[in-house]
Amino acid sequence: MALNGINMALAFTGQEAVWERVYLQLGLDQGDVDRHFTGPAFLAWQRMGNVRGWAGPLRPSWHSHSRVLQHRILARMRELGMVAVLPAFAGHVPRGFQRLFPNSSTTPLQRWNRFPDEYCCPLLLDPTDPVFKRVGTLFMRELIAEFGTDHVYNSDTFNEMQPADGRPEYLAQVGKAIFDSLVEVDPKAVWMIQNWLFVHDAPFWTDSRAKALLTSVPTGRMLVLDLMAELHPQYLRLQSYYGQPFIWCMLHNFGGTLGLYGAVNNVNRNVFEARAMPNSTMVGTGLTMEGTGQNYVMYDFANELAWRAEPANLTDWFSRYATRRYGASNAAADESWQLLKSFAGQRVHVPRDVEEPRQVHRREAPHPAAQASGQRVLQRGPSLQPPRPLRPHAGAVTRPGGARNATRVWYSVEAVRDAWQKLLAAGSARAVRANANYRHDVVDLARQGLQLAAAAVYKQAVMAFNKRRLDALRKWSAQMMEVFSDLERVLSTDQLFMLGPWLRNARQRATTELEEAVYEWNARNQLTLWGPRGEIKDYAAKQWAGLVSHYYRPRWQRFLDALDRALAEGRAFNQTAVSHDIFVNVEEPFTLDRADFPTKPSGDAWAVSQELFARWSPLLTSKSVLKKGQAAAWASTKTPPPAASSSQTPAAHKYTTEPSVVTVL
């Protein structure tokens, strides 16, 4: 991080150990605390008040280990001259708080993504209540005594949660109360805040309401993260945050999903426009992705922009990137990356509500769901149902489990095919083929190609079902299973595309057999159901060996078998019954399973990728893969697919993020 110029980052590890001490000092019992903390895989959302207790409680060994780890993180950051952003009190408290302080002003937070009462709706202590300062200052004193401070603190009270009172004067009081609780303990405190509330609920956060909150703090004592500035910036609408400094951030990824994507033209242009706009208060660039492990080129590129005086020549930059990445200049690799750059960075108009990420000028204000790269046919819940409409306002976002049409693509399918072919050609040079980054990338392009091939096969299978052609359905169903088998095989050639290391790392954190089981369950649930009954199912989906063979493939097998039975027996297809069957027999059992998966790769990535290109590339054409406006996949069981239309029904996705790192100029 430091070598990339990052000089400020969140340092949130270990805060639950401090919060446990604070809650017990206030008089809560251990049961109250245990019912509040989520398991490790869901702490980011518990910290923002979205859920409580799910997959918890946290064990004493977790607190002990996290506290030690945080000390090591902070020591290294400060040694490198990096500013550590610590957490501050945002008002979210356990349910038992009301028992101790019956006269305090607390309200249950809104139900988030249909989580049941057992795991939703912690209490929000009104920041204007005097008890807020008592809790906030107690936490700050304990935190600073434990970890020291660099005087920057993050607090997000209304992340995907709407204030109960919309009066600007009340919102100004809220902001002042939060800031006062910081400076009571640390007079040098700077309050860092995400701007996600302004994106997620734009209709509520009118200019006057946003201004009231932002100007409730002295100018320069609030630092705003413009969280998704590459696609949905707020610095123009909110007039450079009414004088408060802000960091231009690239969010880029939700849930750590895998899918080749990068709004490279936007990033290359908008950073410099934001910096040069009249009365700009931009003070840095940042990264706020929910997950890395994909599209490394975008993070490399974004980190460089803090050091540049003008936009890069993207053709030259991508050529140099290919050379750096593979350790040698190679014409075929260069051509591959130019194709990847061209389809990832194309500028297209995006309607108000969209499903897939596209290149959009910042003034077009796309829907945040445009960022949902990686949500594709292979890892979506199998269905013939249409996508669920989003709420009508521009800022609304909903859970990804409602997304049904994961077959649209916004780029040239042929460009992916040709980039894959040229990258394979680069491997004829032994030095390139021996490079680990190269081997990773031929797997990644094979993964992208096979997910597009799956979309083509899915299209044919659904058409066969709708036309009552049982033989054709069986042919395409068999091909779909072959796609899964081939995808599993190529993913197994690179450790970074394997489930085994993820589960091994979760188990290794444990100190007892019980902890090992709980941590593995956390790790499996986050990737799949993301909740007790799939509340935001597949939000963090990964195309990984192990997940493909033991989770995605069995789901599709049961779905296709059900289609087969419906045709063979002449009865209607029951999606509800099939989805329940998949949950009972595949999804929930997978989260509870303890089976081991390989942790070391097997096979030759280049050779396997070559073989799969020869097999599947004929399907990688725009006519084969459903494009935007084609709606064949969700026809009813008794009618043929509707004709192609220019209208689109958006997918439904839920987005929440914790900011990750920032680079301050």
C-alpha positions as CSV (number, residue, x, y, z in Angstrom):
1,M,0.0,0.0,0.0
2,A,2.7,2.5,1.0
3,L,4.6,1.8,-2.2
4,N,1.5,2.7,-4.2
5,G,1.4,6.1,-2.4
6,I,-1.4,5.2,0.0
7,N,-1.0,7.3,3.1
8,M,-4.3,6.8,4.8
9,A,-6.4,3.7,5.4
10,L,-9.2,2.4,7.7
11,A,-7.9,0.5,10.7
12,F,-11.0,-1.1,12.1
13,T,-9.6,-4.4,13.3
14,G,-10.1,-5.1,17.0
15,Q,-12.8,-2.6,17.7
16,E,-15.2,-5.3,18.9
17,A,-12.8,-6.0,21.8
18,V,-13.1,-2.4,22.8
19,W,-16.9,-2.3,22.3
20,E,-17.3,-5.4,24.5
21,R,-15.5,-3.6,27.3
22,V,-17.6,-0.5,26.9
23,Y,-20.9,-2.4,26.8
24,L,-20.1,-4.3,29.9
25,Q,-19.0,-1.1,31.7
26,L,-22.3,0.4,30.8
27,G,-24.1,-2.5,32.5
28,L,-25.1,-4.7,29.5
29,D,-24.6,-8.4,30.2
30,Q,-22.6,-10.9,28.0
31,G,-25.8,-12.2,26.5
32,D,-26.7,-8.7,25.2
33,V,-23.3,-8.4,23.6
34,D,-23.4,-11.9,22.1
35,R,-26.8,-11.2,20.5
36,H,-25.4,-8.0,19.0
37,F,-22.1,-9.0,17.4
38,T,-22.3,-10.8,14.1
39,G,-19.8,-13.5,13.0
40,P,-16.5,-12.4,11.5
41,A,-17.7,-12.6,7.9
42,F,-20.5,-10.0,8.5
43,L,-18.8,-7.5,10.8
44,A,-18.7,-4.7,8.2
45,W,-22.5,-4.7,8.0
46,Q,-23.0,-5.0,11.8
47,R,-20.7,-2.0,12.3
48,M,-23.0,0.0,10.1
49,G,-26.2,-1.0,11.8
50,N,-27.6,-3.2,9.0
51,V,-27.7,-6.5,10.9
52,R,-27.0,-7.8,14.4
53,G,-26.1,-11.2,15.7
54,W,-26.1,-13.1,12.5
55,A,-23.5,-15.9,12.4
56,G,-22.2,-14.8,15.8
57,P,-21.3,-14.5,18.6
58,L,-17.7,-13.6,18.6
59,R,-15.5,-15.8,20.8
60,P,-13.0,-14.4,23.4
61,S,-10.2,-15.8,21.3
62,W,-11.4,-13.6,18.4
63,H,-11.2,-10.5,20.5
64,S,-7.8,-11.4,21.8
65,H,-6.3,-12.2,18.3
66,S,-7.9,-9.1,16.7
67,R,-6.6,-6.8,19.4
68,V,-3.0,-8.1,18.9
69,L,-3.4,-7.9,15.1
70,Q,-4.6,-4.3,15.3
71,H,-1.5,-3.3,17.3
72,R,0.7,-4.9,14.7
73,I,-1.2,-3.2,11.8
74,L,-1.0,0.2,13.5
75,A,2.6,-0.1,14.3
76,R,3.5,-0.9,10.7
77,M,1.2,1.9,9.3
78,R,2.7,4.5,11.6
79,E,6.3,3.3,10.8
80,L,5.5,3.9,7.1
81,G,4.0,7.3,7.8
82,M,0.4,6.3,7.1
83,V,-2.6,7.8,8.9
84,A,-4.8,5.2,10.5
85,V,-8.5,6.0,10.5
86,L,-10.1,4.6,13.6
87,P,-13.8,3.9,14.2
88,A,-16.0,6.2,16.2
89,F,-19.5,5.8,17.8
90,A,-22.3,6.1,15.2
91,G,-25.2,5.5,17.5
92,H,-25.9,1.8,16.8
93,V,-26.3,-0.1,20.1
94,P,-27.5,-3.6,21.2
95,R,-31.2,-4.2,21.9
96,G,-30.5,-4.5,25.6
97,F,-29.5,-0.8,25.8
98,Q,-33.1,0.2,26.2
99,R,-33.4,-1.9,29.3
100,L,-30.5,0.0,30.9
101,F,-31.5,3.5,29.6
102,P,-35.3,3.4,29.4
103,N,-35.6,7.1,29.1
104,S,-33.0,7.5,26.3
105,S,-34.2,8.3,22.7
106,T,-33.7,5.0,20.9
107,T,-35.5,3.6,17.8
108,P,-35.2,0.3,16.0
109,L,-33.4,0.7,12.7
110,Q,-35.2,-0.2,9.6
111,R,-35.3,-3.9,8.5
112,W,-32.5,-4.4,6.1
113,N,-32.9,-6.8,3.1
114,R,-35.7,-8.8,4.8
115,F,-33.5,-10.1,7.6
116,P,-35.7,-11.7,10.3
117,D,-36.2,-9.9,13.6
118,E,-33.6,-12.1,15.3
119,Y,-30.9,-10.7,13.1
120,C,-32.1,-7.2,12.1
121,C,-32.9,-3.9,13.5
122,P,-30.4,-2.9,16.2
123,L,-31.3,0.2,18.1
124,L,-30.2,3.7,17.0
125,L,-29.4,6.0,19.9
126,D,-30.3,9.5,18.8
127,P,-27.1,11.5,18.5
128,T,-28.9,14.5,20.1
129,D,-29.6,12.5,23.3
130,P,-27.2,13.2,26.1
131,V,-26.5,9.5,26.5
132,F,-25.0,9.5,23.0
133,K,-22.0,11.6,24.2
134,R,-21.6,9.4,27.2
135,V,-21.3,6.3,25.1
136,G,-19.3,7.9,22.4
137,T,-16.7,9.5,24.7
138,L,-16.4,6.3,26.7
139,F,-15.6,4.3,23.5
140,M,-13.2,7.0,22.3
141,R,-11.2,7.0,25.6
142,E,-11.0,3.2,25.6
143,L,-10.1,3.0,22.0
144,I,-7.3,5.7,22.2
145,A,-6.0,4.2,25.4
146,E,-5.7,0.8,23.6
147,F,-4.5,1.9,20.2
148,G,-3.4,5.5,20.2
149,T,-4.7,7.9,17.6
150,D,-3.8,9.7,14.4
151,H,-6.9,12.0,14.9
152,V,-9.1,10.8,12.0
153,Y,-12.3,8.9,12.9
154,N,-15.0,7.3,10.8
155,S,-18.6,7.4,11.8
156,D,-21.6,6.6,9.5
157,T,-24.9,6.8,11.3
158,F,-27.3,6.5,8.4
159,N,-25.7,4.0,6.1
160,E,-28.7,2.6,4.1
161,M,-30.8,3.7,7.0
162,Q,-33.1,6.8,6.7
163,P,-33.2,9.3,9.6
164,A,-36.5,9.4,11.5
165,D,-36.6,13.2,11.2
166,G,-35.9,15.0,7.9
167,R,-35.9,18.6,9.2
168,P,-32.6,20.3,8.2
169,E,-32.2,21.8,11.7
170,Y,-32.4,18.3,13.2
171,L,-29.9,16.9,10.8
172,A,-27.6,19.8,11.7
173,Q,-28.0,18.9,15.4
174,V,-27.1,15.3,14.6
175,G,-23.9,16.2,12.8
176,K,-22.9,18.6,15.6
177,A,-23.6,16.0,18.3
178,I,-21.5,13.4,16.5
179,F,-18.6,15.8,16.1
180,D,-18.9,17.0,19.7
181,S,-18.5,13.5,20.9
182,L,-15.2,13.3,19.0
183,V,-13.6,16.6,20.1
184,E,-14.7,16.0,23.7
185,V,-12.0,13.4,23.8
186,D,-9.7,14.4,20.9
187,P,-9.7,18.2,20.2
188,K,-7.8,17.5,17.0
189,A,-10.4,15.1,15.7
190,V,-11.4,15.0,12.0
191,W,-14.6,13.2,11.2
192,M,-14.5,10.9,8.1
193,I,-17.9,10.2,6.5
194,Q,-19.0,8.1,3.5
195,N,-21.2,9.8,1.0
196,W,-23.1,6.6,0.4
197,L,-26.2,7.9,2.2
198,F,-26.5,10.6,-0.5
199,V,-26.3,7.9,-3.2
200,H,-28.4,5.2,-1.7
201,D,-31.3,7.4,-0.7
202,A,-31.0,10.5,-3.0
203,P,-34.7,11.4,-2.7
204,F,-34.4,11.8,1.0
205,W,-31.1,13.5,1.0
206,T,-32.1,16.7,-0.8
207,D,-29.6,19.4,-1.2
208,S,-30.9,21.3,1.9
209,R,-30.7,18.2,4.1
210,A,-27.3,17.2,2.9
211,K,-26.0,20.7,3.4
212,A,-27.4,20.8,6.9
213,L,-25.4,17.7,7.8
214,L,-22.2,18.6,6.0
215,T,-22.0,22.2,7.4
216,S,-22.8,21.2,10.9
217,V,-19.1,20.7,11.4
218,P,-16.4,23.4,11.1
219,T,-15.0,23.5,7.6
220,G,-12.0,21.2,7.3
221,R,-13.0,19.0,10.3
222,M,-15.0,16.6,8.1
223,L,-13.5,14.5,5.4
224,V,-16.0,13.1,2.8
225,L,-15.4,9.9,0.8
226,D,-17.1,10.4,-2.6
227,L,-17.5,6.6,-2.6
228,M,-18.4,5.8,-6.2
229,A,-17.1,8.9,-8.0
230,E,-16.3,6.9,-11.1
231,L,-20.0,6.3,-11.8
232,H,-22.2,8.1,-9.3
233,P,-20.3,11.2,-7.9
234,Q,-22.0,13.6,-5.6
235,Y,-19.4,16.4,-5.5
236,L,-21.1,18.3,-8.3
237,R,-24.6,18.1,-6.9
238,L,-23.4,19.0,-3.4
239,Q,-21.2,21.8,-4.5
240,S,-17.9,20.3,-3.5
241,Y,-19.5,19.3,-0.2
242,Y,-20.2,22.9,0.7
243,G,-16.6,23.5,1.5
244,Q,-15.7,20.2,3.3
245,P,-12.7,18.4,1.8
246,F,-13.4,15.2,-0.1
247,I,-11.6,12.3,-1.6
248,W,-12.4,11.1,-5.1
249,C,-12.9,7.4,-4.7
250,M,-13.3,4.5,-7.1
251,L,-15.6,1.8,-5.7
252,H,-15.5,-0.5,-8.8
253,N,-16.6,-3.7,-7.1
254,F,-19.3,-5.0,-4.9
255,G,-19.0,-8.3,-3.0
256,G,-15.7,-9.2,-4.5
257,T,-17.5,-10.8,-7.5
258,L,-15.4,-11.8,-10.5
259,G,-16.1,-10.2,-13.9
260,L,-13.8,-8.3,-16.2
261,Y,-14.8,-4.7,-15.8
262,G,-13.4,-1.2,-15.4
263,A,-14.7,2.2,-16.1
264,V,-11.2,3.2,-17.1
265,N,-12.2,6.2,-19.3
266,N,-14.2,7.7,-16.4
267,V,-11.5,7.2,-13.9
268,N,-8.9,8.7,-16.3
269,R,-11.0,11.8,-17.0
270,N,-13.0,12.5,-13.9
271,V,-10.2,12.6,-11.4
272,F,-8.7,15.6,-13.2
273,E,-12.0,17.3,-13.8
274,A,-12.9,17.1,-10.1
275,R,-9.5,18.4,-9.1
276,A,-9.8,21.4,-11.6
277,M,-13.4,22.3,-11.1
278,P,-14.1,25.8,-9.6
279,N,-13.9,25.9,-5.9
280,S,-12.9,22.2,-5.7
281,T,-12.2,20.9,-2.3
282,M,-10.8,17.5,-3.5
283,V,-7.8,16.5,-1.5
284,G,-7.0,13.0,-2.7
285,T,-7.9,9.9,-4.6
286,G,-9.0,6.7,-3.0
287,L,-10.1,3.1,-3.4
288,T,-13.3,1.9,-1.7
289,M,-13.9,-1.5,-3.3
290,E,-15.6,-4.2,-1.4
291,G,-13.3,-6.8,-2.7
292,T,-10.0,-7.2,-4.5
293,G,-8.8,-10.4,-6.2
294,Q,-10.1,-9.2,-9.6
295,N,-9.4,-6.6,-12.2
296,Y,-6.0,-5.7,-10.7
297,V,-5.3,-3.3,-13.6
298,M,-8.0,-0.9,-12.4
299,Y,-6.4,-0.6,-8.9
300,D,-3.0,-0.2,-10.4
301,F,-4.3,2.5,-12.7
302,A,-6.3,4.4,-10.1
303,N,-3.4,4.5,-7.7
304,E,-1.2,6.1,-10.3
305,L,-3.6,9.0,-10.9
306,A,-2.8,10.7,-7.6
307,W,0.7,11.3,-9.1
308,R,-0.3,12.4,-12.5
309,A,-0.9,16.0,-13.6
310,E,-3.1,15.0,-16.6
311,P,-5.0,12.0,-17.9
312,A,-3.0,9.1,-19.2
313,N,-2.7,8.0,-22.9
314,L,-4.6,4.8,-22.3
315,T,-3.1,3.0,-25.4
316,D,0.4,3.6,-24.2
317,W,-0.4,3.0,-20.6
318,F,-2.0,-0.5,-21.3
319,S,1.0,-1.4,-23.5
320,R,3.4,-0.6,-20.6
321,Y,1.1,-2.4,-18.2
322,A,1.2,-5.6,-20.2
323,T,5.0,-5.4,-20.2
324,R,5.2,-4.8,-16.5
325,R,2.7,-7.5,-15.6
326,Y,4.4,-10.2,-17.6
327,G,8.0,-9.2,-17.3
328,A,8.6,-8.9,-21.0
329,S,7.3,-7.0,-24.1
330,N,5.1,-9.2,-26.2
331,A,3.1,-8.1,-29.2
332,A,0.2,-10.6,-28.7
333,A,-0.1,-9.7,-25.0
334,D,-0.2,-6.0,-26.0
335,E,-3.0,-6.7,-28.5
336,S,-4.9,-8.6,-26.0
337,W,-4.8,-5.8,-23.4
338,Q,-5.8,-3.2,-26.0
339,L,-8.9,-5.2,-26.7
340,L,-9.6,-5.5,-23.0
341,K,-9.1,-1.8,-22.6
342,S,-11.4,-1.0,-25.5
343,F,-14.4,-3.1,-24.4
344,A,-14.0,-2.3,-20.7
345,G,-13.7,1.4,-21.3
346,Q,-16.2,2.1,-24.0
347,R,-18.6,5.0,-23.3
348,V,-22.2,4.1,-23.8
349,H,-25.4,5.8,-22.6
350,V,-26.9,4.1,-19.6
351,P,-30.6,4.4,-18.9
352,R,-31.8,5.5,-15.5
353,D,-31.9,2.0,-14.2
354,V,-29.4,-0.6,-15.5
355,E,-28.3,-4.0,-14.5
356,E,-24.7,-4.3,-15.8
357,P,-21.8,-1.9,-15.3
358,R,-21.1,0.4,-18.2
359,Q,-18.9,3.3,-19.1
360,V,-20.8,6.4,-18.2
361,H,-20.0,10.1,-18.1
362,R,-20.3,11.3,-14.6
363,R,-23.0,13.8,-15.5
364,E,-25.3,11.0,-16.7
365,A,-25.8,9.9,-13.1
366,P,-26.3,6.1,-13.6
367,H,-28.0,3.9,-11.2
368,P,-25.5,2.3,-8.7
369,A,-26.6,-1.1,-9.9
370,A,-24.5,-0.4,-12.9
371,Q,-21.6,-1.6,-10.8
372,A,-22.7,-5.2,-10.4
373,S,-20.1,-6.9,-12.5
374,G,-19.7,-10.6,-12.0
375,Q,-23.4,-11.4,-11.5
376,R,-23.7,-13.8,-14.4
377,V,-25.7,-16.9,-15.4
378,L,-23.4,-19.5,-13.9
379,Q,-23.7,-18.3,-10.3
380,R,-27.1,-16.8,-10.2
381,G,-30.0,-18.7,-8.7
382,P,-31.5,-20.7,-11.6
383,S,-34.8,-19.2,-12.7
384,L,-37.1,-18.5,-15.6
385,Q,-38.6,-15.5,-13.9
386,P,-38.2,-11.9,-15.0
387,P,-36.0,-9.4,-13.2
388,R,-37.6,-7.6,-10.3
389,P,-38.0,-3.9,-10.9
390,L,-36.1,-1.5,-8.7
391,R,-37.8,1.3,-6.9
392,P,-38.4,4.2,-9.2
393,H,-36.1,6.8,-7.8
394,A,-32.5,7.3,-9.0
395,G,-30.8,6.5,-5.8
396,A,-32.7,3.3,-4.9
397,V,-30.8,0.1,-4.5
398,T,-32.1,-3.3,-3.5
399,R,-30.8,-6.8,-2.8
400,P,-29.0,-8.8,-5.5
401,G,-31.2,-11.8,-4.9
402,G,-33.9,-10.2,-6.9
403,A,-31.7,-10.1,-10.0
404,R,-32.9,-12.7,-12.5
405,N,-31.7,-11.7,-15.9
406,A,-27.9,-12.2,-15.6
407,T,-27.4,-12.7,-19.3
408,R,-27.1,-9.2,-20.6
409,V,-23.7,-8.0,-21.7
410,W,-22.7,-4.4,-22.4
411,Y,-19.6,-5.1,-24.4
412,S,-18.5,-6.9,-27.5
413,V,-18.5,-10.6,-26.9
414,E,-16.1,-11.0,-29.9
415,A,-13.6,-8.7,-28.1
416,V,-13.5,-11.0,-25.2
417,R,-13.0,-14.0,-27.5
418,D,-10.2,-12.3,-29.5
419,A,-8.5,-11.0,-26.3
420,W,-8.5,-14.6,-25.0
421,Q,-7.1,-15.9,-28.2
422,K,-4.3,-13.3,-28.4
423,L,-3.4,-13.8,-24.8
424,L,-3.0,-17.5,-25.4
425,A,-0.8,-16.7,-28.4
426,A,1.5,-14.7,-26.1
427,G,2.1,-17.9,-24.1
428,S,4.1,-19.3,-27.0
429,A,7.0,-17.3,-25.6
430,R,8.3,-19.5,-22.8
431,A,9.3,-16.5,-20.6
432,V,5.8,-15.2,-20.7
433,R,4.2,-18.6,-20.1
434,A,6.3,-19.0,-17.0
435,N,5.1,-15.8,-15.5
436,A,2.5,-16.3,-12.6
437,N,0.6,-13.2,-13.6
438,Y,0.2,-14.5,-17.1
439,R,-1.0,-17.8,-16.0
440,H,-3.5,-16.1,-13.7
441,D,-4.8,-14.0,-16.6
442,V,-5.3,-16.9,-19.1
443,V,-7.4,-18.5,-16.4
444,D,-9.3,-15.2,-15.8
445,L,-10.1,-14.8,-19.5
446,A,-11.1,-18.5,-19.8
447,R,-13.4,-17.9,-16.8
448,Q,-15.0,-14.8,-18.6
449,G,-15.3,-16.7,-21.8
450,L,-17.0,-19.7,-20.2
451,Q,-19.5,-17.5,-18.4
452,L,-20.4,-16.0,-21.8
453,A,-20.6,-19.5,-23.2
454,A,-23.0,-20.4,-20.4
455,A,-25.2,-17.5,-21.3
456,A,-25.4,-18.8,-24.9
457,V,-26.2,-22.3,-23.7
458,Y,-28.8,-21.0,-21.2
459,K,-30.5,-19.1,-24.0
460,Q,-30.8,-22.2,-26.1
461,A,-32.0,-24.3,-23.2
462,V,-34.8,-21.9,-22.3
463,M,-35.8,-21.6,-26.0
464,A,-36.0,-25.4,-26.2
465,F,-38.2,-25.5,-23.1
466,N,-40.5,-22.8,-24.2
467,K,-41.0,-24.5,-27.6
468,R,-41.6,-27.9,-25.8
469,R,-38.6,-29.5,-27.5
470,L,-37.5,-32.1,-25.0
471,D,-34.6,-33.6,-27.0
472,A,-33.2,-30.1,-27.6
473,L,-33.6,-29.2,-23.9
474,R,-31.6,-32.3,-22.9
475,K,-28.9,-31.5,-25.5
476,W,-28.4,-28.0,-24.1
477,S,-28.8,-29.1,-20.5
478,A,-25.9,-31.6,-21.1
479,Q,-23.9,-28.8,-22.6
480,M,-24.5,-26.6,-19.6
481,M,-23.1,-29.3,-17.3
482,E,-20.1,-29.5,-19.6
483,V,-19.5,-25.8,-19.1
484,F,-19.5,-26.2,-15.4
485,S,-17.1,-29.1,-15.6
486,D,-14.7,-27.2,-17.9
487,L,-14.9,-24.2,-15.7
488,E,-14.0,-26.2,-12.6
489,R,-11.1,-27.7,-14.4
490,V,-9.5,-24.4,-15.6
491,L,-10.1,-22.6,-12.2
492,S,-8.3,-25.5,-10.5
493,T,-5.1,-24.5,-12.2
494,D,-4.6,-21.3,-10.2
495,Q,-4.8,-21.0,-6.4
496,L,-6.4,-17.6,-6.6
497,F,-9.5,-19.2,-8.2
498,M,-10.0,-21.9,-5.6
499,L,-12.3,-22.3,-2.7
500,G,-9.9,-24.5,-0.7
501,P,-7.5,-21.7,0.5
502,W,-10.5,-19.5,1.5
503,L,-11.9,-22.2,3.8
504,R,-8.4,-23.2,5.1
505,N,-7.7,-19.6,6.1
506,A,-11.1,-19.4,8.0
507,R,-10.3,-22.6,9.9
508,Q,-6.8,-21.6,10.8
509,R,-8.1,-18.6,12.8
510,A,-9.9,-21.0,15.2
511,T,-8.5,-22.2,18.5
512,T,-11.1,-24.9,19.1
513,E,-13.1,-27.4,17.0
514,L,-16.3,-25.4,17.6
515,E,-14.6,-22.2,16.4
516,E,-13.3,-24.0,13.4
517,A,-16.9,-25.1,12.4
518,V,-18.3,-21.6,13.1
519,Y,-15.6,-19.8,11.1
520,E,-16.0,-22.2,8.1
521,W,-19.8,-21.7,8.2
522,N,-19.2,-17.9,8.1
523,A,-16.9,-18.3,5.2
524,R,-19.3,-20.5,3.2
525,N,-22.4,-18.5,4.0
526,Q,-20.9,-15.2,2.9
527,L,-20.1,-16.6,-0.5
528,T,-23.6,-18.2,-1.0
529,L,-26.7,-17.5,1.0
530,W,-25.5,-14.4,2.8
531,G,-28.1,-14.8,5.5
532,P,-30.1,-17.5,7.1
533,R,-32.4,-18.0,4.1
534,G,-30.6,-16.3,1.3
535,E,-31.6,-12.7,2.1
536,I,-29.0,-11.4,-0.3
537,K,-28.1,-14.7,-1.9
538,D,-25.0,-14.7,-4.2
539,Y,-24.1,-11.1,-3.4
540,A,-20.5,-12.2,-2.9
541,A,-20.6,-15.0,-5.5
542,K,-17.2,-16.2,-6.7
543,Q,-16.4,-18.3,-9.7
544,W,-14.0,-20.6,-7.8
545,A,-13.1,-24.2,-8.2
546,G,-15.1,-26.0,-5.5
547,L,-17.9,-23.5,-5.5
548,V,-18.5,-24.3,-9.2
549,S,-18.5,-28.1,-8.7
550,H,-20.3,-28.3,-5.3
551,Y,-22.7,-25.3,-5.3
552,Y,-23.4,-23.7,-8.7
553,R,-23.4,-26.9,-10.8
554,P,-25.8,-28.9,-8.5
555,R,-28.2,-25.9,-8.4
556,W,-28.3,-25.8,-12.2
557,Q,-28.6,-29.6,-12.4
558,R,-31.7,-29.6,-10.2
559,F,-33.2,-26.7,-12.1
560,L,-32.6,-28.3,-15.6
561,D,-33.9,-31.7,-14.3
562,A,-37.1,-30.0,-13.2
563,L,-37.5,-28.4,-16.6
564,D,-37.0,-31.8,-18.1
565,R,-39.6,-33.4,-15.9
566,A,-42.1,-30.7,-16.6
567,L,-41.9,-31.3,-20.3
568,A,-41.7,-35.1,-20.1
569,E,-44.7,-35.2,-17.8
570,G,-46.7,-32.5,-19.5
571,R,-47.1,-30.3,-16.5
572,A,-46.4,-26.7,-15.6
573,F,-43.0,-25.7,-14.2
574,N,-43.2,-24.6,-10.6
575,Q,-40.4,-22.1,-9.9
576,T,-41.2,-21.7,-6.3
577,A,-41.0,-25.4,-5.6
578,V,-37.8,-25.8,-7.5
579,S,-36.2,-22.9,-5.7
580,H,-37.2,-24.4,-2.4
581,D,-35.8,-27.8,-3.4
582,I,-32.5,-26.1,-4.4
583,F,-32.3,-24.3,-1.0
584,V,-33.1,-27.5,1.0
585,N,-30.9,-29.9,-1.0
586,V,-28.0,-27.7,-2.2
587,E,-27.7,-24.2,-0.8
588,E,-28.2,-24.6,2.9
589,P,-26.4,-28.0,3.1
590,F,-23.4,-26.5,1.4
591,T,-23.1,-23.8,4.1
592,L,-23.1,-26.5,6.8
593,D,-20.8,-28.9,5.1
594,R,-17.3,-29.5,6.4
595,A,-15.8,-31.2,3.3
596,D,-12.2,-30.3,2.4
597,F,-11.3,-28.8,-0.9
598,P,-7.9,-28.7,-2.6
599,T,-5.6,-25.9,-1.6
600,K,-3.0,-26.4,-4.3
601,P,-3.6,-26.0,-8.0
602,S,-3.4,-28.8,-10.5
603,G,-3.0,-28.8,-14.2
604,D,-1.4,-26.4,-16.8
605,A,-3.3,-23.2,-16.9
606,W,-2.1,-22.3,-20.5
607,A,-2.8,-25.8,-21.9
608,V,-6.2,-26.1,-20.3
609,S,-7.2,-22.6,-21.4
610,Q,-6.1,-23.4,-25.0
611,E,-8.2,-26.6,-25.0
612,L,-11.3,-24.7,-23.7
613,F,-10.9,-21.9,-26.2
614,A,-11.0,-24.4,-29.0
615,R,-14.1,-26.0,-27.6
616,W,-16.2,-23.0,-26.6
617,S,-15.0,-20.0,-28.7
618,P,-17.5,-20.8,-31.5
619,L,-20.3,-19.8,-29.0
620,L,-18.7,-16.4,-28.2
621,T,-20.6,-14.3,-30.7
622,S,-23.0,-11.5,-30.1
623,K,-25.8,-13.5,-31.7
624,S,-25.2,-16.4,-29.3
625,V,-25.1,-14.5,-26.1
626,L,-28.1,-12.5,-24.9
627,K,-27.5,-8.8,-25.4
628,K,-29.2,-5.9,-23.8
629,G,-32.9,-5.7,-24.9
630,Q,-33.2,-9.4,-25.6
631,A,-35.6,-11.0,-23.2
632,A,-35.7,-14.6,-24.3
633,A,-34.6,-16.0,-21.0
634,W,-37.7,-15.3,-19.0
635,A,-40.6,-16.2,-21.2
636,S,-43.5,-17.9,-19.5
637,T,-43.7,-21.6,-19.7
638,K,-46.5,-21.4,-22.3
639,T,-45.4,-18.6,-24.5
640,P,-42.4,-18.0,-26.8
641,P,-39.8,-15.5,-25.8
642,P,-40.8,-11.8,-26.3
643,A,-39.3,-10.0,-29.2
644,A,-36.2,-7.9,-28.6
645,S,-37.0,-4.5,-27.2
646,S,-35.2,-1.4,-26.4
647,S,-36.8,-1.2,-23.0
648,Q,-35.0,-2.8,-20.1
649,T,-36.1,-4.0,-16.7
650,P,-33.3,-3.4,-14.2
651,A,-32.0,-6.1,-11.9
652,A,-32.2,-5.7,-8.2
653,H,-29.0,-5.4,-6.2
654,K,-28.2,-4.5,-2.7
655,Y,-25.0,-2.5,-2.1
656,T,-23.2,-1.6,1.0
657,T,-19.6,-0.9,1.4
658,E,-17.0,0.1,3.9
659,P,-14.3,2.4,2.5
660,S,-11.0,0.6,2.2
661,V,-8.1,2.8,1.4
662,V,-7.5,6.4,0.4
663,T,-4.5,8.2,-1.1
664,V,-4.3,11.9,-0.1
665,L,-2.5,14.3,-2.2
